[in-house]
Amino acid sequence: MNESQLRTSIRESELRIEGCRVEIKQLEQKIDDLIDVRNGLSSYKGVMANQVDNGLAKLNSITAMSCLARSASTYAASMSKALHGSSYSGAQQSLDSAIAKVDKAIQSCEAEIEQYRRTMASCRNQIDASRRELTRLQAED
């Protein structure tokens, strides 16, 4: 390559590096947003668990009474079904699934960032090689 081609190659590599930096910054922001979503889902899951625990405590206090009215027994049975039933476990599973999807998206972003970093390293190596060649050509003149 001649000097002009080497300078063009250096500039193109520098532009690629800058483009990679922009992409990395965007991906890092996306990761931050995804972490916020994951934290919100985890928090909501905790709130749900606390509500169920509170409900179970109240239910246990009702069922601990020695003589329950029929309506109280019916209420206790229905509440127990609600607190231990498929609706609650389905909601928990849905939250777990959503959290897993968010984690997968975060891992995908992290893999993309790593790929951009490898591209940047390759560009830096290309710049270094082009600069050495440019120095050699200039020394010959």
N, C-alpha and C positions, 0 to 999 in steps of 0.2 A: 504494500500500500504506500501511496505517496503521503506527504505531509497533510494535504487537504483532506484526504480520506481518513487519515488517523484522527485529525481534529474533529471531523464529522462523527466518527465512531465514538470518540470520547464524549462528545456532546449528547449523542443519542443515548449512550449508557447513563449519563448523568440525568437525563430526562426520565429514563425508565426508573432510576432509583427514586427520583422525586415522586413519580406516579405511584410507586410501591409504598412510599411513606404516606401518601394521601390515603391509599386503600387501607393500610394498616391502621391509621388513625380512625377511619370510618368503622372498621371491624372492631376496634377496641371500644368505640362508643356503642356499637351494637351489643357487644358482650356485656358492657355495663348495664344497658337497658334490659338484656335478658336476665342478668343477675337480679335486677330489681323485680322482674316478673317472678322469677323463681322464689325470691324471698317473700313476695306477696302471697304466692300460692302456699308456701310452707307456713306462713303466718296464719293464713285462713284455715289450713289443715289443723293447726294447733288450737285455734279458736273453736273449731268444730269439736275437737277432742275434749276440750275443756267444757263445752256445753253438754256433751254427752256425759262426762264425768259428773257434772252438777246434776243432771237429770237422774243419773243412776243413784246418786246420794239421796236425792229427794224420794226416789222410788223405793230405795231400801228403807227409808224412814217410814214410809207408808206401809210397806209390807211387814215391817217389824211390829206394827200394832197387832195386838192379840185378837181383837175382834173387829174385823173389817166389815163395813157395810157392803152390800152387794155391788153398789155402784163404784165403791172404792176398789173392790177386787177387780171389777171389769176394767176400770181405769188403769190399775197397776198392770194388768195383763197386756192391755193395748200399749201402754207406755213401754213396757219391757220389750215388746215386739218391735216398736219403733226404734228404741235405743240399740237393740242388738240385731236388728233386721237387715234385710238386703239393701234398703234405701241408703242407710248409713254406710255400709261397707261398699256399696256401689259408688257413693260420693267419694269415699276415701280412695278407692281404686282409680276413679277419674282424676282426682288430684295427683295421685302418684304417677299416673300416665302422663299428665300435663307436665309435671316436674321432670320426668324422664325425657320428654320431647324437648323441653327447654335446655336440659343438660346436653342433649345430643346436638342441638343447634349451637351451643357454646363451644363444644368440642370441634364442630365443623368450622366455626370462625377461627378457633385457635390453630387448626390445621392450615387454613388459608393464610393466616398470618405467618406461619412457619414457612410456607411456600414462597410468600413474598420476600421473606428474609433470605431465603436461599437464592432467589432471583437477584436480590440486591448484592449479595456476596459475589455472585457470578459476574454481575456488572462491574463491581469494584475490581475484580481480578482482570476483567477485560480492559478497564481503564488503566490499570497499572501496566499491563502488557503493552497497550497502545502508547502510553507515555514513555515507556522504555524504548520502544521502537522509534518514536518521534525524537527522543534524545539521541539515539544512535544515528538517525538520518541527519539531524542537525549537526552532529559532530563530523559527519563525512563531508559536509559542505564547506 
